[in-house]
Amino acid sequence: MALMSSHRGFSKQELFDEIELYRGVSSEQAREKLFDRDKAALREQGIPVETLPGDVLFDNESASQRYRINVADYSLPELTFSASELAVLSLAARMWEQASLGSAAQRALRKVSVRSGDVDAVKLPLVQPRLSTSDPHFDELWRATSERRRVRFTYDPAHSDVAQVRTIQPWGMGSRFGHWYLVGFDEARQAERYFRLSRIKGAINVLSGDYRVPEDFSIHRSLAQLDTVFEPRTATLQVLRGAGHAIRLEGEVVNGEGATDTVLLSFTDLAGMAARLAGMGATVSVVGPPDLREAVGGRLTRALDRVREPVPDYTVAEASSGMSGSSTSSSEEHLGRLLDLIPYVLHRPGADVAGTAQHFGVSTGQLVKDLNLLFVSGPRHYPEHLLDVSYEDNRIFIDNAEKFTEPVRLAKDEAYALIVGLQSLKSLPGVHEMDAVESALHTLSTAVGGTGYAEGVLGSTIAEQGVQSRLDELRGALEGRTQVQLKYLVPGRDEITQRLVDPLSIFSRDNDWYLRAWCTSADGLRNFRLDRIVEAVVTNYPSRDHPTAEQDPSTRALFTPREEDVDVTLILAEPVAWIADRYQASHRAELPDGRTVAVIPVADPSWIPGFVASHGGDVTVAAPDALRRRVEEWIMGSLGAASS
């Protein structure tokens, strides 16, 4: 507030005298450190702090340099969006589920919608993609990529068991097949390389040194090349008759003898296929190739060794429902909320206190604290520059705030999040809101100076080729409000079931697409993964209304906890700590060796042994004891089948 109140600006010493926080610091060194931190925090949020020459009669920096914020450089250009454009912008912001880009996207939406009505009331499309950024090291690598900083890390490649140290010049990051990848220049190999974030071990070291990204680099083009990185190979498998339905549906059954059938299955990712087959246990045994057979046996052996280890001591605490972060990030989020609050109220004089608090995701008590803080913000020796804030009769009014009529310009993270979200929507097959997507993207990109930088740094494929036709088929049933007859594979029970469902919406999580529907046979709300739908027949019967399902907040979650669920305590190695978030852990703890203890509610624990086996020692069961013993027996039986 002080820096925007004067065209001439303030010297550092004047700011030290004006700002109460600086006056309360005891040492000059601490005050200087605090001042540098605050300047960096402002610039991080896209707020341009200018340094101007001061009085030439003074030699010391505190008097010879002056600081200000130019209102013209601070303000976001005036933006107005239609209801349909606001809907796709809201969808683009909601795509980012976790980590820093989730917060950036929501704040960007608050900024760009300030002139366009109530964004909380827009009706979202029936197809709602999501982008999870819960992969390890996402935030660190994203920051290094956007700031063009070299990185060094230890990497566990898919084709080798030997971890290697890599020094990389990050070019971009992208999502394919449910995983995030870093694409960059490998300095040792002098070539472009891909790195899956889940295979990075240990800490990320951010290094100094400048580099340039090739002008023709496109993250989307690089992601497309992942389809041809590895040559396709064929696995020869023995599958128990009447079982292994997932393998049978994808592979080719060539013959059968005795109790098994021979199935040929194409694959490119050795580690990924080994994990999948290890998770199927004694149902499938590998005939060849030898390295796949060895990889499956290795995963099972490591999983067995881990489950036989003594359970370490731990004390779990209730898991936080929000994104964890440092006090610095919390203070920056608070600053952003304060700055967004002013133009929001200015464009809605008399805004309701409760509704405003809901819009900003805070309690009414916190909102009142924010308003009280705004009331005393600014230069204390210049009271005419202080805001006039009142909230009588639960209505908010702000005056004397002409310089804050428009929101602050979008920071880099915020622009990336919205633009990439809109670009991802464009790639979604059968998007009926394409005109709104195109027009919103054009308006937004004009305001921030183009989309080229976002195209080169961040990208995502939100629907792989295999689910696109199913997605379009089910979209028609949603829009026509008709029932669908499903043949659906239930992997945990290894059976194909028949379901008649009333479709409600389609959404994605971590590159997996789901149909949310009311299952008539179960008489309840269920989520059906599209790649497990063997057959979908759109009927001529109208679907029924289920208002309780639509209004229930739990329908937004992939997993809906129930009272009868069993609490399963897992111990997760650092590379798979994201499992705690994805499976909605109710309680957590951190172990001294870097592993995470996570308590997850499970309706049917029958899938846990295969889940543990597939992760090859990175996941094990700590409790309950009966399940832990069951996992050990299951893996021993799987190893016996694998060696026969």
C-alpha positions in Angstrom: 0.0 0.0 0.0 2.8 2.4 0.8 4.7 1.7 -2.4 1.6 2.5 -4.5 0.8 5.7 -2.6 3.5 7.9 -3.9 4.7 8.6 -7.5 8.0 9.8 -6.1 8.5 6.6 -4.1 10.1 6.0 -0.7 13.6 5.6 0.3 14.5 2.4 2.3 14.9 4.4 5.5 11.5 6.1 5.0 9.9 2.6 4.6 11.7 1.5 7.7 10.1 4.4 9.5 6.6 4.0 7.9 6.1 0.2 8.2 5.3 -1.1 11.7 6.9 -4.5 11.1 10.2 -2.9 10.2 10.1 -0.5 13.2 9.7 -3.5 15.5 12.9 -5.3 14.3 15.8 -4.8 16.7 18.9 -5.1 14.4 19.7 -3.3 11.2 20.8 -6.6 9.6 17.5 -8.3 10.4 15.6 -5.3 9.0 17.6 -5.4 5.7 17.0 -9.2 5.4 13.3 -8.7 6.0 13.2 -5.9 3.4 14.9 -8.1 0.8 12.5 -10.9 1.5 9.5 -8.6 1.1 10.7 -7.3 -2.3 11.3 -10.8 -3.5 7.8 -11.8 -2.3 6.2 -9.0 -4.2 8.1 -9.7 -7.4 7.3 -13.4 -7.1 3.6 -12.5 -7.4 4.1 -10.4 -10.5 4.1 -7.0 -8.6 6.7 -4.7 -10.2 8.8 -3.0 -7.6 10.7 -0.2 -9.3 14.1 1.1 -8.0 14.5 4.8 -8.7 17.6 7.1 -8.3 17.2 9.2 -5.1 18.8 12.3 -3.7 22.4 12.6 -5.1 23.4 14.5 -1.9 23.3 11.2 0.0 25.8 8.4 -0.5 24.2 5.6 1.4 21.8 3.3 -0.3 18.9 3.8 2.2 18.7 7.5 1.1 20.1 7.4 -2.5 17.6 4.9 -3.9 13.8 5.1 -3.9 11.2 2.4 -4.3 7.7 2.5 -5.8 5.0 0.4 -7.6 3.7 2.0 -10.8 -0.1 1.6 -10.9 -0.1 1.1 -14.7 2.4 -1.8 -14.4 0.6 -3.2 -11.4 -2.9 -3.6 -12.8 -4.3 -6.4 -14.9 -5.9 -5.0 -18.1 -9.7 -4.8 -18.0 -11.2 -8.3 -18.8 -14.8 -9.3 -19.2 -15.9 -12.8 -19.9 -19.3 -14.3 -20.9 -21.0 -16.9 -18.7 -19.8 -19.7 -21.1 -16.3 -18.4 -21.1 -16.3 -18.1 -17.3 -17.4 -21.7 -17.1 -14.5 -23.0 -19.1 -12.1 -20.7 -17.2 -13.4 -22.2 -14.0 -13.0 -25.7 -15.4 -9.4 -24.8 -16.5 -8.6 -23.6 -13.0 -10.1 -26.6 -11.3 -8.0 -28.9 -13.4 -5.0 -28.3 -11.2 -5.7 -30.4 -8.1 -2.7 -30.0 -5.9 0.6 -28.3 -5.2 1.5 -24.8 -6.1 -0.2 -24.6 -9.5 -3.6 -25.4 -7.8 -3.4 -22.3 -5.7 -2.0 -20.3 -8.6 -4.9 -21.4 -10.8 -7.6 -20.5 -8.3 -6.1 -17.0 -7.7 -5.8 -16.4 -11.4 -9.5 -17.2 -11.8 -10.3 -14.8 -9.0 -8.4 -12.1 -10.8 -9.7 -12.5 -14.3 -13.3 -12.9 -13.2 -13.5 -9.8 -11.1 -15.6 -8.0 -13.7 -17.5 -11.0 -15.0 -20.1 -11.9 -12.3 -20.2 -14.7 -9.8 -17.7 -17.4 -10.8 -19.0 -19.6 -7.9 -22.4 -19.8 -9.6 -21.4 -20.9 -13.1 -22.6 -24.3 -14.3 -19.6 -26.5 -15.1 -19.6 -28.8 -18.2 -20.5 -32.4 -17.6 -17.0 -33.6 -18.6 -14.5 -32.4 -16.1 -10.8 -33.2 -16.5 -8.3 -32.9 -13.6 -4.5 -32.6 -13.6 -2.8 -34.0 -10.4 0.6 -32.6 -9.6 1.2 -34.9 -6.7 4.2 -36.6 -8.3 7.4 -36.2 -6.2 9.5 -33.1 -6.7 6.9 -31.4 -8.9 7.1 -28.0 -7.2 10.9 -27.9 -7.2 11.3 -28.9 -10.8 8.5 -26.7 -12.0 10.2 -23.7 -10.4 13.6 -24.6 -11.8 12.0 -25.1 -15.2 10.1 -21.8 -15.3 13.2 -19.9 -13.9 15.6 -21.7 -16.3 17.8 -23.2 -13.5 19.9 -26.3 -14.0 19.2 -29.2 -11.8 21.0 -32.4 -10.6 19.4 -35.5 -9.2 19.7 -39.2 -8.9 17.6 -41.1 -11.4 16.4 -44.7 -11.6 16.0 -45.5 -15.3 13.3 -47.9 -16.5 15.8 -50.0 -18.5 18.4 -50.4 -15.7 18.6 -51.3 -12.0 21.6 -48.9 -11.5 20.6 -45.4 -10.3 22.5 -42.6 -12.1 23.3 -39.0 -11.3 22.0 -36.6 -14.0 22.7 -32.9 -14.6 19.9 -31.4 -16.6 19.0 -28.1 -18.3 15.1 -28.2 -17.9 13.2 -27.3 -21.1 9.7 -28.2 -20.1 7.4 -30.5 -18.0 4.4 -32.5 -19.2 2.0 -35.2 -18.2 1.4 -38.5 -20.1 0.0 -41.8 -19.0 -0.8 -40.5 -15.5 2.9 -39.5 -14.8 4.7 -36.2 -15.0 7.9 -36.0 -17.0 10.8 -33.5 -17.0 12.2 -32.9 -20.6 15.6 -31.3 -20.9 19.1 -31.3 -22.1 21.3 -34.0 -20.4 24.7 -32.4 -20.1 26.6 -35.7 -19.8 24.8 -37.3 -22.8 24.6 -34.0 -24.8 21.1 -34.8 -25.9 17.4 -34.2 -25.1 16.2 -36.7 -22.5 13.0 -37.6 -20.6 12.8 -38.2 -16.9 9.7 -39.5 -15.1 9.4 -37.7 -11.8 8.4 -40.8 -9.9 11.8 -42.3 -10.7 13.8 -39.5 -9.3 15.5 -40.5 -6.0 16.5 -38.3 -3.1 16.8 -34.5 -3.2 16.9 -32.1 -6.2 19.9 -29.9 -6.3 19.3 -26.6 -8.1 22.5 -25.3 -9.7 23.7 -22.0 -11.1 24.5 -21.4 -14.8 22.5 -20.0 -17.7 21.3 -21.9 -20.7 18.9 -21.4 -23.6 16.0 -23.5 -24.7 15.8 -24.3 -28.4 13.4 -21.9 -30.1 11.5 -24.7 -31.8 11.0 -26.7 -28.6 7.5 -27.8 -27.9 6.6 -29.8 -24.8 3.6 -31.3 -26.6 5.8 -32.5 -29.5 8.3 -34.0 -27.1 5.5 -35.7 -25.1 4.2 -37.3 -28.3 7.6 -38.9 -28.9 7.2 -40.9 -25.7 5.1 -43.3 -27.8 8.2 -44.3 -29.8 10.9 -44.0 -27.1 11.0 -47.8 -26.6 10.5 -50.5 -29.2 7.4 -52.6 -28.6 8.1 -56.1 -27.3 5.9 -59.2 -26.8 5.4 -60.9 -23.4 4.4 -64.6 -23.4 2.3 -65.3 -20.4 0.5 -68.3 -18.8 -2.8 -67.1 -17.4 -5.1 -69.2 -15.2 -8.2 -70.2 -17.1 -11.2 -68.1 -16.0 -9.0 -65.5 -14.5 -6.7 -62.6 -15.6 -9.5 -60.8 -17.4 -7.5 -57.6 -17.8 -4.7 -59.4 -19.5 -7.0 -61.4 -21.7 -8.9 -58.2 -22.9 -5.7 -56.5 -24.0 -3.7 -59.5 -25.3 -4.1 -62.3 -27.7 -5.1 -65.8 -26.5 -3.2 -68.3 -28.7 -3.8 -71.7 -27.1 -4.5 -73.3 -23.8 -3.3 -76.5 -22.1 -4.4 -77.8 -18.7 -5.5 -75.1 -16.3 -3.8 -72.2 -18.2 -4.0 -70.3 -21.4 -1.1 -68.7 -23.3 -1.6 -65.0 -23.8 0.6 -62.8 -25.9 0.8 -59.2 -24.8 2.6 -56.2 -26.3 4.5 -53.8 -24.0 7.2 -51.1 -24.2 7.9 -50.2 -20.5 9.7 -53.1 -18.8 9.4 -51.7 -15.3 5.7 -50.8 -15.8 4.8 -54.2 -17.2 6.7 -56.0 -14.4 4.8 -54.0 -11.8 1.5 -54.8 -13.4 2.2 -58.6 -13.6 3.6 -58.7 -10.1 0.4 -57.2 -8.9 -1.6 -60.1 -10.5 0.2 -62.7 -8.4 -0.2 -66.4 -9.1 -2.9 -65.7 -11.7 -0.1 -64.9 -14.3 3.3 -66.4 -14.8 5.9 -65.1 -17.3 7.3 -67.4 -19.9 9.3 -64.7 -21.6 11.2 -62.6 -22.3 13.7 -63.5 -19.6 14.3 -59.9 -18.4 10.6 -59.5 -17.8 10.4 -62.7 -15.9 13.4 -61.6 -13.8 11.9 -58.2 -13.2 8.6 -59.7 -12.0 10.5 -62.1 -9.6 12.6 -59.2 -8.4 9.6 -57.1 -7.5 8.0 -59.9 -5.6 11.2 -60.8 -3.7 11.7 -57.1 -2.6 8.1 -56.9 -1.6 8.4 -60.1 0.5 11.6 -58.9 2.1 10.0 -55.6 3.1 6.8 -57.1 4.6 9.0 -59.4 6.7 10.8 -56.5 8.3 9.8 -55.4 11.8 7.2 -52.6 11.8 9.0 -49.4 13.0 7.6 -47.3 15.8 5.3 -44.5 14.7 2.6 -42.2 16.0 0.1 -41.0 13.4 -1.7 -37.6 13.4 -4.8 -36.5 11.6 -3.9 -35.7 8.0 -4.3 -32.0 6.9 -7.1 -31.4 4.4 -5.2 -28.5 2.8 -2.0 -28.2 1.0 0.9 -28.0 3.4 3.4 -25.2 3.0 5.9 -23.0 4.7 5.1 -19.9 6.6 6.5 -17.9 3.7 4.0 -19.4 1.2 1.2 -18.8 3.7 2.1 -15.2 4.1 2.3 -14.8 0.3 -1.1 -16.4 -0.1 -2.5 -14.0 2.6 -1.0 -11.1 0.7 -2.6 -12.3 -2.6 -6.0 -12.7 -0.9 -5.8 -9.1 0.5 -4.9 -7.6 -2.8 -7.7 -9.6 -4.6 -10.3 -8.7 -2.0 -10.1 -5.0 -2.8 -11.1 -5.1 -6.5 -13.6 -7.8 -5.7 -15.5 -5.6 -3.3 -15.0 -2.4 -5.5 -16.9 -4.1 -8.3 -19.5 -5.5 -5.9 -20.3 -2.6 -3.4 -22.1 -4.0 -0.4 -20.9 -7.5 -0.9 -22.2 -10.0 1.6 -19.6 -10.9 4.3 -20.5 -14.6 4.3 -20.6 -14.9 0.6 -17.3 -13.1 0.2 -15.7 -15.3 2.8 -16.9 -18.4 0.9 -15.6 -17.0 -2.4 -12.1 -16.6 -0.9 -12.3 -19.9 0.9 -11.9 -18.5 4.4 -14.0 -18.2 7.5 -16.0 -15.0 8.2 -13.8 -14.4 11.2 -10.7 -14.5 9.0 -12.3 -12.2 6.5 -13.1 -9.6 9.2 -9.4 -9.8 10.3 -8.4 -9.2 6.6 -10.7 -6.2 6.4 -9.4 -4.7 9.6 -5.8 -5.1 8.3 -6.7 -3.4 5.1 -8.1 -0.5 7.1 -4.7 0.3 8.6 -2.5 -0.5 5.6 -0.5 2.2 4.0 1.8 5.1 5.0 0.9 6.2 8.5 2.1 9.7 8.0 -0.2 10.1 5.0 -3.7 9.2 6.3 -5.3 10.4 3.1 -3.8 7.4 1.4 -5.3 4.8 3.8 -8.3 2.8 2.6 -11.7 3.4 4.0 -13.2 0.0 4.9 -16.5 -0.7 6.5 -18.6 -3.9 6.9 -21.7 -2.8 8.8 -24.9 -4.9 8.6 -22.8 -7.7 7.0 -22.2 -5.6 3.9 -18.7 -4.6 2.8 -17.8 -1.2 1.4 -14.3 0.0 0.4 -13.6 3.6 -0.6 -10.5 5.7 -1.3 -9.0 2.7 -3.3 -9.0 4.0 -6.9 -5.5 2.6 -7.5 -6.8 -0.9 -6.7 -9.8 -1.0 -9.0 -8.2 -3.7 -11.1 -6.5 -6.9 -9.8 -2.7 -7.2 -9.9 -1.3 -8.6 -13.1 -1.1 -12.4 -13.4 2.1 -13.9 -12.0 3.9 -16.4 -14.2 2.5 -19.4 -12.3 -1.0 -18.0 -12.6 -0.8 -17.4 -16.3 0.7 -20.8 -16.9 -2.0 -22.6 -14.9 -5.0 -21.0 -16.7 -3.5 -21.0 -20.2 -2.3 -24.6 -20.1 -5.7 -25.6 -18.6 -7.5 -24.0 -21.6 -5.0 -25.5 -24.1 -5.6 -28.9 -22.5 -9.4 -28.5 -22.9 -8.8 -27.8 -26.6 -7.2 -31.2 -27.0 -10.1 -33.0 -25.3 -12.1 -34.9 -27.9 -15.7 -33.7 -28.6 -15.5 -30.5 -26.5 -18.8 -28.8 -27.3 -17.7 -25.6 -25.5 -14.8 -25.1 -28.0 -15.9 -21.6 -29.1 -15.9 -20.5 -25.4 -12.5 -22.1 -24.9 -11.0 -20.4 -28.0 -12.4 -17.0 -27.1 -11.4 -17.1 -23.5 -7.9 -18.3 -24.5 -7.6 -15.4 -27.0 -8.8 -12.8 -24.4 -6.5 -14.1 -21.7 -3.4 -14.5 -23.9 -3.8 -11.0 -25.2 -3.9 -9.7 -21.7 -0.7 -11.5 -20.7 1.2 -11.0 -23.9 0.7 -14.3 -25.8 0.7 -18.1 -25.1 4.0 -19.1 -26.6 5.9 -19.2 -23.3 3.3 -21.5 -21.8 3.3 -23.8 -24.8 7.1 -24.3 -24.4 7.2 -25.0 -20.7 4.2 -26.9 -19.5 1.8 -29.3 -21.2 -0.5 -32.2 -20.6 -2.3 -34.9 -22.6 -5.5 -35.4 -20.6 -7.0 -38.1 -22.8 -4.9 -40.9 -24.3 -6.1 -42.4 -27.6 -7.5 -45.5 -26.0 -10.3 -43.8 -24.1 -11.3 -41.1 -26.5 -14.0 -43.1 -28.3 -15.5 -44.3 -25.0 -15.4 -40.7 -23.7 -17.3 -39.4 -26.7 -19.8 -42.3 -26.5 -20.6 -41.7 -22.8 -20.8 -37.9 -23.3 -23.7 -38.6 -25.7 -25.5 -40.5 -22.9 -24.9 -37.7 -20.4 -26.3 -35.1 -22.7 -29.2 -37.3 -23.8 -29.9 -38.2 -20.2 -30.2 -41.9 -21.1 -29.3 -45.1 -19.1 -26.2 -47.1 -20.1 -25.7 -50.9 -19.8 -22.1 -51.6 -18.9 -19.9 -54.7 -18.9 -17.4 -53.7 -16.3 -14.1 -55.3 -15.2 -13.6 -55.3 -11.4 -9.8 -56.0 -11.0 -9.9 -56.6 -7.2 -12.3 -59.6 -7.8 -11.0 -60.4 -11.3 -14.5 -60.6 -12.8 -16.6 -58.9 -15.4 -19.9 -57.6 -14.1 -23.1 -56.3 -15.7 -24.3 -52.9 -14.6 -27.2 -50.6 -15.5 -26.3 -47.0 -14.6 -27.7 -43.5 -14.7 -24.8 -41.3 -15.9 -24.1 -38.1 -13.8 -20.8 -36.8 -15.0 -17.4 -37.7 -16.4 -14.1 -36.7 -14.7 -10.5 -37.6 -14.7 -7.9 -38.2 -12.0 -4.2 -38.7 -12.8 -4.9 -39.5 -16.4 -7.6 -42.1 -15.5 -11.1 -41.2 -16.7 -14.2 -42.1 -14.7 -17.9 -42.2 -15.3 -19.7 -41.1 -12.1 -23.1 -42.8 -12.2 -25.9 -44.2 -10.1 -25.6 -47.9 -10.2 -29.1 -49.5 -10.2 -27.8 -52.9 -9.1 -25.9 -51.5 -6.1 -28.5 -48.7 -5.6 -25.8 -46.2 -4.9 -23.3 -43.8 -6.4 -20.3 -45.4 -8.1 -17.2 -44.4 -10.1 -16.4 -46.5 -13.2 -13.0 -46.3 -14.8 -13.4 -45.9 -18.5 -10.5 -48.2 -19.4 -12.2 -51.0 -17.4 -15.5 -50.7 -19.3 -15.5 -53.7 -21.6 -18.7 -52.6 -23.3 -21.1 -49.7 -23.0 -24.5 -49.8 -24.7 -26.5 -46.6 -24.6 -30.1 -47.6 -24.1 -33.4 -45.8 -25.0 -34.4 -45.6 -21.4 -34.3 -42.2 -19.7 -31.9 -41.9 -16.8 -33.4 -41.0 -13.4 -32.7 -38.0 -11.3 -30.6 -38.4 -8.2 -30.5 -35.0 -6.5 -29.0 -36.4 -3.3 -26.0 -37.7 -5.2 -25.5 -34.4 -7.0 -25.7 -32.4 -3.8 -23.6 -34.6 -1.6 -20.1 -33.0 -1.3 -18.5 -36.5 -1.2 -19.4 -37.1 -4.8 -16.5 -34.8 -5.7 -14.1 -37.3 -4.2 -12.8 -40.3 -6.0 -13.0 -42.4 -2.9 -16.0 -42.0 -0.5 -15.2 -43.2 3.0 -17.9 -45.2 4.8 -18.3 -46.2 8.4 -17.8 -49.9 7.6 -14.4 -49.2 5.9 -11.3 -51.0 7.2 -8.3 -48.7 8.2 -5.2 -50.0 6.5 -1.8 -48.6 7.6 0.7 -48.4 4.8 4.4 -47.5 5.0 5.4 -45.6 1.8 8.9 -45.0 0.5 9.7 -41.5 -0.6 9.1 -42.0 -4.3 5.6 -43.2 -3.7 4.6 -40.8 -0.9 2.0 -39.4 -3.2 -0.1 -42.5 -2.5 -1.1 -40.9 0.8 -2.8 -38.0 -1.0 -4.3 -40.0 -3.9 -5.9 -42.5 -1.5 -7.1 -39.8 0.9 -5.1 -40.8 4.0 -7.0 -40.0 7.2 -3.8 -40.0 9.4 -0.1 -39.7 8.6 3.3 -39.8 10.1 6.9 -39.2 8.9 9.6 -41.8 9.8 13.2 -40.9 10.4 14.3 -42.8 7.3 12.2 -40.6 5.0 9.3 -43.0 4.6 5.6 -42.0 5.2 3.1 -43.8 7.3 -0.4 -43.4 5.9 -3.7 -44.7 7.2 -6.2 -45.1 4.4 -9.9 -46.2 4.6 -10.5 -49.3 2.4 -13.9 -50.9 1.7 -12.5 -54.2 0.6 -8.8 -55.0 1.4 -8.6 -57.8 -1.1 -6.7 -55.6 -3.6 -4.0 -54.7 -1.1 -1.7 -57.7 -1.5 -1.4 -57.1 -5.3 -0.9 -53.4 -4.7 2.0 -54.0 -2.3 3.5 -56.6 -4.7 3.3 -54.3 -7.7 5.4 -51.6 -5.9 8.3 -54.0 -5.2 9.2 -53.0 -1.6 8.3 -49.3 -1.9 4.9 -50.1 -0.2 4.3 -52.4 2.8 1.5 -53.0 5.3 2.0 -52.1 8.9 -1.5 -52.8 10.2 -3.8 -54.7 10.7 -1.7 -57.7 11.5 -4.1 -60.2 9.8 -3.7 -58.3 6.5 0.0 -58.0 6.9 0.2 -61.8 7.2 -2.2 -62.2 4.3 0.1 -60.1 2.1 3.1 -62.2 3.1 1.3 -65.4 2.2 0.0 -64.0 -1.1 3.5 -62.9 -2.2 5.0 -66.3 -1.3 2.3 -68.0 -3.4 3.0 -65.6 -6.3 6.8 -66.3 -6.1 6.1 -70.1 -6.1 4.0 -69.7 -9.3 6.6 -67.4 -10.9 9.4 -70.0 -10.4 7.4 -73.0 -11.6 
